[in-house]
Amino acid sequence: MTIQQVADQVKLTPAAVLQIAGLPADSPPDVSLKTMEGVNDEELKERLKEHFAADPQTASPAPAPVPSNPEEIKGSMTLKDVAAGYGLDAAAILEKAGWPADTDPTVPLKEAGAAIGRETSDIRTAVKALLSQEK
């Protein structure tokens, strides 16, 4: 995930995210956070939570951050968060994964999959396939 992707998710400018994170203003917005020296993505997430807790007026219902690598999608994530985080349509993910179209996008993937006898890995594979189609 990049600064730009975080900014898009939390509906702030990249400059605001950099400021909240305590990063230099000239930090590149399109470089993966995991490769930026001195950046801890969990620490960034906590700082953003603190920011929105201190100033609820700026908070918007933002999806949870998703990993930059779809292989790291976890069963605790929701379809809604995964779709928003990767900029994909939830219905397209479900279709590609072979999951029912009426799967609840707000429950954790592990729970949703268990209810239909499927695995979170189906969603990972679908997300990877859809992302590769966009390139």
Buried (B, 14 or more C-beta within 10 A) or exposed (E): BBBBBBBBBBEBEBEBBBBBBEBEEEBEBEEBBEEBEEBEBEEBBEBBEEBBEEEEEEBEEBBBBBBBEBEEBBBEBBBBBBBBBBEBEBEBBBBBBEBEEEBEBEBBBBEBBBEEEBBBBBBBBBBBBBEEEEE
